[in-house]
Structure formats: C-alpha cells, structure tokens
Amino acid sequence: MSELERITARRSELDVLAEELGKRLGEVEAEREELVIAERVLLRLAEQDRAEVEAAVAVAPVKAQVAGRAVLLIPHRGDDPDETALPDDYRKILAIVRAADGPVQVRTVGEELGLDVGFRGKLEPLRAKMTKLADRGWLHKRPDGRFTARR
C-alpha cells in the first residue's frame, strides 16, 4: 500500500468517525437542552410548593409524612398570633404555661397534664413539644431550662 492510499484510507476512517461524533454531539446537545428545561420546570414547581406550604402553615397545622408517620407541623407565631392553628395538645401546654405564676419546668407541665412524671423518659416527648413551641416563638425557653409564655 502506498503512502497516498494510506492517507486516503485514514481520511475515510476519520470522515466516518467525524460523522459519528457529529451525530453523538447533536444527541448530547439535545439532551442537555431538555435537562435545562426540566430543571427550570422543577424549580418553578418547588417554588409553587414552597409558597403553598407557607400559606397553609400560616392558616392551620399541616400534616406531613416523616418516616411513614403523620406529624403535625407547628406554625411560627406571627405578629397576630392565632392559637387555633396549634393542635389541641400544644394549646393545652401553652395554657398551662400562661396560667403559671412564673417560669415553669417541664415536670410541672407534665403533672398538670396528668403524665407519669416519675420517669425522666416519660417527659422527653413533652420537653420536645415545649422546645418546638419555643423554637416557633410561642414560648420562651430560659437558660435554666424553664419556660415562660410570650406576651
């Protein structure tokens, strides 16, 4: 085979390869454009979902699924607090803390609710609820671990 034949053969191979790569490049670019569009759609949907959730949380407690269990989301306390947005057990806790003469311990609230306060582990779910109320602005958690109602 002469040099000229080798060059011609190689050029043919490269032409075929260039054609294949051109097709692949077109497919890749088309898929990338589709992904950009899909990403925009997902971002818009996420924004809409976020706005709907924020609106629903401001109106009433929302049930969500966490690890297959239904849990209530406790809304943040706004400028015009609406306690009816809280579930009954949280409203009871809030009423007990408000009725107290001063800062209250979790144990005191547990006694008022009729819980078995002899075991620390029995109070942990109540402590979590009170802490959640404090995190959302309904109660104030003092450094000593006691709680007061926000006015």
N, C-alpha and C positions, 0 to 999 in steps of 0.2 A: 504494500500500500504506500502510495507516495505521500509526501507532506501535504500536498494540495487536497488529496482525498481525505486524509485525517482531519484537516482543518474543516472541510465541508461536512464531514460526519459529526464532528464535535459541535459545529454551528447548528446542525439539525437537532442534536440532543439538547442543546441549550435553548433552542427555539421552542421545543416541546416542553421543557422544564419551565420556561418563562410563561408559556400559555397556561400550564397547570397552576403555577404560582399566582398568576393574574386572576384565575378563577377563584382560588382559595382566598386571595386578598379581598376580592369582591364579596365573598361569603362572610369573611370576618368583619368587614366594614358594615355590612348589612346587619349582622347580629349585634355589633356594638351600638348601632343606631337604635335597634329595638330595645336594648338594655337601657339606654339613656331614657327612652320614652317610658319604659316600665318603671324606672327609678323615679321619674317625675310623678307618675300616677300614684305610686306607693307613698311618696312624700305628701302629696295632696290628701290622700286618704287618711294618713296618720294625723295630719293637721286637723282634718274634719273630725276624726275620732276624738282627738285631744280636746277640741272645743266642745264637742257634745258631752264628754265625760265631765269637764269642768262645769258646764251648765247644769248637768244632772246632779253633781255633788253639791252644788250650791242650793239646790232645791230640796233634795231628800237623800237619805242614805242609799248608796248603791251596793248591790250585792255583786261580788266578784268571785271568781274561782281561783283558789290558791291551793295547789297540790290536790286538786279534785274536791276541795271542800269549799262551801259557800261562806264567805266572810263579808261583813259589812264595812264599808269604808266610812270613816268618821270625817265629816266635813270640817274644814278650818272655820274658826269663829270669825265672822266678818264684822264690819262696823255696826251692823244691825243684827245682833245675834238672834238666831231663830232656833230655840232648843227643840222644836218639834222635828228638826232634821236629824236629831240624835235618836238612836234606838232606845227603847224603854230602860234597859239596864244602865245605860250611860246617863240617862236623865235622872235615875234614882241616885246614882253616885253623886252627880252634880248637886242634887237637892240636899243630900246628907252633908256634903262639904259646906254648902251655903248655910245650912242650919247650925253648924258648929260655931262655938264662941270664938274660935281661933284656928290656927293651923291644926290639921288632923293627920294622924298616922293611918296607914293602910289598915292596920289591925282594927282601929276604931270603926272605920267604914265597914269592914268585914263583919264586925259584931252587929252593927245596925242592919246589915243585910241578912243576918242570920246564918252566916257562914261558920264553919268549924275553924276557929282561929287557933286551935291548939297546935296545928302543924304549919310550919312556915310554907311548905309546898302548896298548901290549900289557898294561900293568899297571893301566890305569884300571878295567877290569871287576873286577879283584881288589881294588883300592882301594875300589870301591863296595861289594863284598861285606863287606869288613872294616869299613867305616864302618857298614853296616847292622847287623852284629853288635854294634858299639859302641853304636849307637842303641837296640838292643833289650836291652842290658845284658849281653851275653855277653863282650865285650871292653871295654877302656878305651882311648880314644884320647887320647894325651898332647898337650899344646900343640905339641910339636916334630914331630907327625905320626906318631910311632911308636906301636905298640900293645902292650898288656900284657893278660894274661888276668885276668879277675876271679876271685877265690877264693871 
